[in-house]
Amino acid sequence: MKGVRLGHLARVQFGPLRVFMNYIQDAHPVRLKKIYIVHTASFINQVMALVKPLIKSELLGLLQFTTAGPEEIVGVDYLPKDFGGPFDEVATMHAEQKKRLETVFREWLMDSSALKEAPKQKNASSNSIKPPVKAFRGLEID
C-alpha cells in the first residue's frame, strides 16, 4: 500500500466497488482458502468499515491482515526478486503476462459476445397475470 493515504477513501466509488466485490465473491473462478493482505496501513480499519457491508461473511473469515511482508507468510523460495526470492521481478512477470494475453487470447478478448451476459428470457405468462392499473383521481367513496 505504498503511496496510499487516508484521503484516497474519499475517492472510492461504491458502484464499481460493489461490482468488483460481487465478481470476487461469486464469479472469480478460484477457490479461496485464505487471503493475506500484507504491508497494511494504519487506517485499514476505516477501509474495512466501508467495504465490510459488501463482503459475505464467508469471505470475511478468510481475510488476514498483517504489517509484515509476504516473505513471512509464504517463504522466500516462492517470491520474486523484488521480495528476495529467485523468480523474475514483478514488473517483468507482469509485462510477460500482458504480452501473452494480447497475443494468445486476443481473439477471445476481442469477441465481446463471450464476455457479455446472456439476455434474460421473459416469461410470457408473467404479463397476463398483472392486474390493470387505474388512476385513483376519479375514485369516489360513498
VMD Tcl script that draws the C-alpha trace (Angstrom):
set ca {
  {0.00 0.00 0.00}
  {2.85 2.27 -0.83}
  {1.71 5.82 -1.51}
  {-1.87 5.23 -0.34}
  {-3.20 7.83 2.08}
  {-6.39 8.16 4.08}
  {-7.57 10.85 1.66}
  {-7.93 8.18 -1.03}
  {-11.02 6.89 0.80}
  {-12.94 9.98 -0.26}
  {-12.46 8.98 -3.91}
  {-13.95 5.50 -3.54}
  {-16.96 4.97 -5.78}
  {-19.36 2.39 -4.41}
  {-20.80 1.24 -7.75}
  {-17.55 -0.13 -9.19}
  {-16.51 -1.36 -5.73}
  {-19.76 -3.32 -5.39}
  {-19.33 -4.84 -8.87}
  {-15.73 -5.82 -8.08}
  {-16.69 -7.40 -4.76}
  {-19.52 -9.37 -6.41}
  {-17.05 -10.61 -9.02}
  {-14.51 -11.70 -6.42}
  {-17.11 -13.47 -4.31}
  {-19.35 -15.05 -6.94}
  {-17.69 -15.18 -10.36}
  {-13.94 -15.44 -9.77}
  {-13.01 -18.98 -10.85}
  {-10.80 -19.97 -7.92}
  {-11.37 -21.46 -4.51}
  {-10.02 -19.27 -1.79}
  {-8.62 -20.75 1.41}
  {-7.06 -17.63 2.89}
  {-6.49 -14.06 1.74}
  {-3.41 -12.36 3.17}
  {-3.20 -8.60 2.91}
  {0.40 -7.62 3.61}
  {2.04 -4.30 4.43}
  {-1.29 -2.93 5.67}
  {-1.59 0.73 6.53}
  {-2.69 2.00 9.91}
  {-6.08 3.04 8.54}
  {-7.11 -0.44 7.37}
  {-9.94 -0.42 9.94}
  {-11.53 2.60 8.23}
  {-11.22 0.92 4.83}
  {-12.80 -2.26 6.17}
  {-15.67 -0.25 7.67}
  {-16.51 0.90 4.13}
  {-16.04 -2.46 2.46}
  {-17.45 -4.78 5.14}
  {-21.13 -4.40 4.09}
  {-20.17 -5.57 0.60}
  {-18.33 -8.71 1.74}
  {-20.02 -12.00 2.51}
  {-19.34 -13.42 5.96}
  {-17.57 -16.48 4.47}
  {-15.07 -14.24 2.71}
  {-14.62 -12.02 5.76}
  {-13.46 -15.06 7.69}
  {-10.71 -15.69 5.13}
  {-9.10 -12.24 5.44}
  {-5.80 -11.93 7.33}
  {-4.17 -8.51 7.75}
  {-0.51 -8.11 8.62}
  {2.01 -5.31 8.64}
  {4.73 -7.82 7.77}
  {5.82 -8.64 4.23}
  {4.99 -11.69 2.12}
  {8.27 -13.40 2.99}
  {6.96 -14.13 6.49}
  {3.85 -15.84 5.13}
  {4.95 -17.69 2.00}
  {8.68 -18.13 2.26}
  {11.43 -16.54 0.19}
  {11.74 -19.55 -2.15}
  {8.39 -18.73 -3.79}
  {8.75 -14.97 -4.20}
  {10.06 -12.72 -7.00}
  {13.39 -10.89 -6.76}
  {11.57 -7.77 -5.55}
  {11.00 -9.59 -2.25}
  {14.27 -11.51 -2.09}
  {13.18 -14.61 -3.99}
  {14.66 -16.41 -7.01}
  {11.98 -15.51 -9.61}
  {11.87 -12.56 -12.04}
  {10.80 -9.12 -10.87}
  {7.07 -8.42 -10.64}
  {7.26 -5.84 -13.45}
  {8.90 -8.41 -15.76}
  {6.30 -11.07 -14.98}
  {3.53 -8.51 -15.47}
  {4.88 -7.50 -18.88}
  {5.18 -11.16 -19.96}
  {1.64 -11.94 -18.84}
  {0.27 -8.85 -20.57}
  {2.04 -9.80 -23.81}
  {0.68 -13.34 -23.53}
  {-2.86 -12.04 -23.06}
  {-2.51 -9.72 -26.05}
  {-1.25 -12.49 -28.34}
  {-2.67 -15.84 -27.24}
  {-6.08 -14.64 -26.03}
  {-6.52 -11.68 -28.40}
  {-9.34 -13.18 -30.48}
  {-11.25 -14.30 -27.40}
  {-10.93 -10.88 -25.79}
  {-11.97 -9.11 -29.00}
  {-15.11 -11.25 -29.25}
  {-17.32 -9.20 -26.94}
  {-20.13 -11.76 -27.06}
  {-18.00 -14.13 -24.97}
  {-17.72 -11.50 -22.24}
  {-21.37 -10.42 -22.10}
  {-24.08 -11.99 -20.01}
  {-26.79 -13.80 -21.95}
  {-30.07 -11.86 -22.09}
  {-32.71 -13.00 -19.64}
  {-35.76 -14.76 -21.04}
  {-39.10 -13.12 -20.32}
  {-41.96 -15.28 -19.16}
  {-44.97 -14.96 -21.47}
  {-47.35 -15.77 -18.62}
  {-45.98 -13.02 -16.34}
  {-47.59 -10.27 -18.43}
  {-51.05 -11.83 -18.32}
  {-51.13 -12.11 -14.50}
  {-50.66 -8.41 -13.77}
  {-53.89 -6.59 -12.94}
  {-54.69 -3.41 -14.86}
  {-53.59 -0.21 -13.15}
  {-56.15 2.61 -12.89}
  {-55.71 6.15 -11.69}
  {-57.26 7.00 -8.31}
  {-58.14 10.60 -9.20}
  {-61.70 9.79 -10.10}
  {-62.23 7.50 -7.10}
  {-65.37 8.35 -5.14}
  {-66.18 6.92 -1.73}
  {-69.85 6.71 -0.60}
}
mol new
graphics top color blue
foreach p $ca { graphics top sphere $p radius 0.5 }
foreach p [lrange $ca 0 end-1] q [lrange $ca 1 end] { graphics top cylinder $p $q radius 0.2 }
display resetview
